[in-house]
Amino acid sequence: MTAAARVLGLDRASDHLAVRWLGIDIGGTTTDVVAIASDGEVLSSAQVATRPGAGLVPGTLEAIAALDVELDALVGVGIGVPGQVDHEMGTVRLAVNLGLGAAPVRLGSAVQEALGARVVLENDVRAAALGAHRVLAPDTDVLVFVGLGTGVAAGVVIDGRPHRGAHGLAGEIGHVVVDPDGELCGCGAQGCLETVISGSAVRRRWGVEVEAAGHALAVAAAAGDTRAQGILDDVVGHLDLMVQWLAHAYGADVIVLGGGLGRLGDPLLTPLRHRLRERAGRSDVAARVVGPERVWCAPAEIPLGAVGAAAVADAPIRPIEGAAIRLARRPEGRDGLPASIKT
């Protein structure tokens, strides 16, 4: 590089465009991946179908390849994955929706060997919670993110750090039994919350095979389908109970609903906030602990899980200015926030 190029700052421009971190969010259905520059800007993103079981490692490498970017300047990779994560060993196990049992899978070490960069594993919902904290509400002391996707789980960020619990399974609320006579859950128990309010539960209960079951259910309910409305009402009722548990247990400043179902916006958030508002009118405790303006739906345009995974690997993530105010005031899922985290 010439001296003139250095004076003009072209070397800095080149460094800015280089991929320094990757963030990978492995869900039960799809895997999101983002490439992040030195200043926290998202340079590229991709989404591929998740490969469960023995396909987990090759599927993760395929997701990285789908970015189609140079990785010569890569310094860190964060991976959010369901199940029990061992951070020191770089392994994951007990991920029901990925077909992983008690035997640990060397996901982190395998990706590190393939890329030659530091790899850090985190539970997927905790990574998404960290993404929500960094992007939407960095000033909150306690943020809870609830992933309503193939399964159901909560991630908690306290004082800017993910809360993992004694066994790395903190937040697995999807396997709290809410109906002892309910359906059999993939974990082996009967009547878990996950059998009622997850995206897969909605698809199974409605019996309509569509890709975005939650969205289709909401559209059908709005069009007057009474059975669809009944399922949606039941989902909202269980969400109401879940929000109360989380708000009281953690003293949450904010509870963010994410995942495919959580990003529905109005059809989910409006009736849920109505229930919370009615309860707040009857109880001073409820008004203080579970105010309706403190429950948000995650913006559909922002891959919080992948961005949060990059943050786990120490990528700098810039917040969206004014996001907290807009999300508190507006129940819509598509709330005018930008399609990326560029600011």
C-alpha positions in Angstrom: 0.0 0.0 0.0 1.3 3.5 -0.9 1.9 6.3 1.5 -0.8 8.3 -0.4 -3.3 5.5 0.3 -2.5 5.7 4.0 -2.9 9.5 4.1 -6.3 9.2 2.4 -7.4 6.6 4.9 -8.0 3.8 2.4 -6.3 1.4 4.7 -8.8 2.2 7.4 -11.7 1.8 4.9 -10.3 -1.6 4.0 -10.2 -2.6 7.7 -13.7 -1.4 8.2 -15.0 -3.6 5.4 -13.2 -6.7 6.7 -15.2 -9.3 8.5 -14.0 -9.5 12.1 -16.7 -11.4 13.8 -19.4 -13.9 12.9 -22.6 -14.5 14.8 -24.6 -17.7 14.2 -28.1 -18.4 15.6 -29.0 -22.1 15.2 -32.8 -22.6 15.6 -34.9 -25.7 15.3 -35.9 -24.8 11.8 -33.5 -22.2 10.4 -30.0 -21.0 11.1 -29.2 -17.2 10.8 -25.6 -15.9 10.4 -24.2 -12.4 10.3 -20.8 -11.0 9.4 -19.7 -8.0 11.5 -17.0 -5.4 10.8 -14.7 -3.8 13.4 -17.1 -1.0 14.2 -20.1 -3.3 14.7 -21.7 -2.8 11.3 -23.4 -5.9 9.8 -21.7 -6.4 6.5 -23.6 -9.5 5.4 -26.3 -11.9 6.6 -27.7 -15.3 5.4 -30.3 -17.8 6.5 -30.3 -21.6 5.7 -32.2 -24.6 6.9 -30.9 -26.1 10.1 -29.5 -29.6 9.9 -30.2 -31.5 13.1 -28.5 -34.4 14.7 -25.3 -35.5 12.9 -25.8 -32.7 10.4 -25.3 -30.0 13.1 -21.6 -29.3 12.5 -21.6 -29.5 8.7 -24.8 -27.5 8.6 -23.2 -24.7 10.6 -20.2 -24.6 8.2 -22.6 -24.5 5.3 -24.4 -21.5 6.9 -21.1 -19.7 7.2 -20.3 -20.5 3.6 -23.6 -19.0 2.6 -22.4 -15.5 3.6 -19.9 -15.6 0.7 -17.4 -13.3 2.4 -13.7 -13.3 3.0 -12.7 -14.4 6.5 -9.0 -13.6 6.5 -9.4 -11.0 9.2 -11.8 -13.0 11.3 -11.0 -12.8 15.1 -14.1 -14.4 16.7 -17.2 -16.5 16.2 -20.2 -16.6 18.5 -22.7 -19.5 18.1 -26.1 -19.6 19.8 -27.5 -23.1 20.0 -30.4 -24.7 21.9 -29.7 -27.0 24.8 -27.1 -27.3 27.5 -23.8 -25.6 26.5 -20.4 -26.3 28.1 -18.5 -23.1 27.4 -15.1 -24.4 28.3 -15.4 -27.6 26.2 -17.3 -26.0 23.3 -19.9 -28.7 23.4 -23.7 -28.8 23.4 -26.2 -31.5 24.5 -29.8 -32.0 25.5 -31.2 -30.0 22.6 -34.5 -31.8 22.0 -35.5 -29.8 18.9 -32.1 -30.5 17.3 -32.2 -34.2 18.0 -29.3 -34.0 20.5 -29.5 -36.2 23.6 -27.1 -36.6 26.6 -24.0 -37.2 24.5 -22.1 -33.9 24.0 -21.5 -32.7 20.5 -18.2 -30.8 19.8 -19.7 -28.0 17.9 -17.5 -25.1 19.1 -14.2 -27.0 18.7 -15.1 -28.3 15.3 -16.0 -24.9 13.9 -12.8 -23.4 15.5 -10.7 -26.1 13.8 -12.3 -25.3 10.5 -12.0 -21.5 10.7 -8.9 -21.0 12.8 -10.6 -18.3 14.9 -11.8 -18.3 18.5 -15.3 -19.8 18.8 -17.6 -19.2 21.8 -20.9 -21.1 22.4 -23.9 -19.8 24.2 -27.5 -21.1 24.5 -29.4 -19.6 21.6 -32.1 -17.8 23.7 -29.5 -16.3 26.0 -27.6 -15.1 22.9 -30.8 -13.5 21.6 -31.4 -11.9 24.9 -28.0 -10.4 24.8 -28.7 -9.2 21.2 -32.0 -7.6 22.4 -30.2 -5.9 25.3 -27.3 -4.5 23.1 -29.5 -3.4 20.2 -32.8 -2.4 21.8 -32.4 -1.6 25.5 -28.7 -1.3 26.6 -29.6 0.8 29.7 -31.9 -1.8 31.3 -30.7 -3.7 34.4 -32.7 -6.8 33.7 -34.0 -7.9 30.3 -35.8 -11.1 29.6 -36.1 -12.4 26.0 -38.6 -15.2 25.3 -38.0 -17.3 22.2 -41.3 -18.6 20.8 -40.1 -20.7 17.9 -39.9 -24.5 17.4 -39.6 -24.6 21.2 -40.1 -22.1 24.0 -37.3 -20.7 26.3 -36.3 -17.5 28.1 -33.0 -15.8 28.2 -32.1 -13.3 31.0 -29.5 -10.6 30.9 -28.7 -9.1 34.3 -26.3 -6.1 34.4 -25.3 -6.6 30.8 -24.4 -10.3 31.3 -26.3 -13.5 30.4 -27.6 -15.4 33.4 -26.9 -19.1 32.9 -27.9 -20.7 36.2 -26.2 -23.5 38.1 -26.4 -26.1 35.3 -26.5 -23.9 32.2 -30.2 -24.5 31.8 -31.7 -21.3 33.3 -34.7 -20.1 31.4 -35.9 -23.5 30.0 -39.5 -22.5 30.8 -40.8 -24.4 27.8 -40.6 -27.5 29.9 -42.6 -26.2 32.9 -45.7 -28.4 33.1 -48.9 -26.3 32.7 -51.3 -29.1 32.0 -50.6 -32.5 33.6 -53.2 -34.1 31.3 -51.9 -32.3 28.2 -49.9 -33.5 25.2 -46.6 -35.5 25.5 -43.6 -33.2 25.1 -40.4 -34.1 23.2 -38.6 -33.9 26.6 -40.6 -36.8 27.9 -42.9 -34.9 30.2 -46.6 -34.3 29.7 -48.3 -30.9 29.2 -45.3 -28.7 29.0 -45.7 -25.0 28.1 -44.0 -25.8 24.8 -46.8 -28.1 23.8 -49.2 -25.1 24.0 -47.6 -21.9 22.8 -44.6 -22.8 20.5 -44.7 -22.4 16.8 -44.7 -26.1 16.4 -47.6 -26.4 18.9 -49.6 -23.9 17.0 -49.1 -25.8 13.7 -50.0 -29.1 15.3 -53.1 -27.8 17.1 -54.4 -26.0 14.1 -53.7 -28.9 11.8 -52.8 -26.6 8.8 -49.4 -27.3 7.2 -48.0 -23.9 6.3 -44.5 -22.5 6.7 -45.4 -19.5 9.0 -48.2 -21.1 11.1 -48.5 -18.2 13.5 -48.9 -15.6 10.8 -51.4 -17.8 9.0 -53.3 -18.4 12.2 -53.6 -14.7 12.9 -54.7 -14.0 9.4 -57.4 -16.7 9.6 -58.6 -15.4 13.0 -58.8 -11.8 11.7 -60.9 -13.2 8.8 -63.5 -14.7 11.2 -62.2 -18.3 11.6 -63.5 -19.0 15.1 -61.3 -22.1 15.6 -58.2 -20.1 14.7 -59.3 -17.3 17.1 -59.8 -19.9 19.9 -56.3 -21.2 19.5 -54.9 -17.7 19.4 -56.8 -16.7 22.5 -55.4 -19.8 24.3 -51.9 -18.9 23.3 -52.3 -15.3 24.6 -53.7 -16.6 27.8 -50.7 -18.8 28.4 -48.4 -16.0 27.4 -50.1 -13.8 30.0 -49.3 -16.3 32.7 -45.7 -16.7 31.4 -45.1 -13.0 31.4 -46.3 -12.7 35.0 -43.9 -15.5 36.1 -40.9 -13.9 34.4 -41.7 -10.4 35.6 -42.2 -11.4 39.2 -39.3 -13.9 39.3 -36.6 -11.7 37.7 -37.9 -8.2 38.4 -37.5 -7.5 34.6 -37.3 -4.0 33.2 -38.4 -5.4 29.8 -39.7 -8.7 28.4 -39.1 -9.1 24.7 -41.1 -11.7 22.7 -39.1 -13.1 19.8 -38.9 -16.1 17.5 -41.3 -16.7 14.7 -44.4 -16.5 16.8 -43.1 -13.7 19.0 -42.7 -11.4 16.0 -46.4 -11.5 15.0 -46.9 -8.0 16.5 -50.4 -6.7 16.8 -52.3 -10.0 16.8 -50.3 -11.2 19.8 -49.3 -8.0 21.6 -52.5 -6.1 21.6 -54.6 -8.7 23.4 -51.7 -9.5 25.7 -51.3 -5.9 26.7 -55.0 -5.6 27.1 -54.9 -8.4 29.8 -51.9 -6.8 31.5 -53.6 -3.3 31.5 -56.8 -4.7 33.0 -54.8 -6.4 35.7 -52.7 -3.3 36.4 -56.0 -1.4 36.9 -57.0 -3.8 39.7 -53.6 -4.3 41.3 -50.9 -1.8 42.3 -48.4 -4.7 42.5 -49.2 -5.8 38.9 -49.0 -2.2 37.7 -45.5 -1.9 39.1 -44.2 -5.3 38.1 -45.9 -6.1 34.8 -46.8 -2.8 33.1 -48.1 -3.4 29.6 -45.6 -1.0 28.1 -42.7 -3.2 29.4 -43.7 -6.2 27.1 -42.4 -5.8 23.5 -42.4 -7.9 20.4 -38.9 -8.1 18.8 -38.6 -6.3 15.4 -38.9 -8.9 12.7 -36.2 -7.2 10.6 -33.3 -7.6 13.1 -31.7 -11.1 13.6 -31.2 -10.6 17.4 -30.1 -14.1 17.9 -27.2 -13.9 15.4 -26.2 -10.4 16.5 -26.3 -11.5 20.1 -24.1 -14.5 19.3 -21.6 -12.2 17.8 -21.7 -10.1 21.0 -21.0 -13.2 23.0 -17.7 -13.4 21.1 -17.0 -9.7 22.1 -18.2 -8.0 18.9 -19.1 -4.4 19.5 -22.8 -3.9 18.9 -24.3 -0.4 18.5 -27.8 0.2 19.9 -30.6 1.7 17.8 -31.3 5.1 19.1 -34.9 5.5 20.4 -35.8 1.9 20.0 -37.0 1.4 23.6 -39.4 4.4 23.4 -40.9 3.2 20.1 -41.3 -0.4 21.2 -42.9 0.6 24.4 -45.4 2.9 22.6 -46.2 0.8 19.6 -47.6 -2.8 19.6 -46.9 -3.5 16.0 -44.2 -6.0 15.0 -43.2 -3.9 12.0 -42.6 -0.7 13.9 -40.5 1.4 11.6 -37.1 0.3 13.0 -34.4 -0.1 10.3 -33.9 -3.5 8.6 -30.4 -3.8 10.0 -28.6 -2.5 13.1 -26.6 0.1 11.2 -26.9 3.5 12.8 
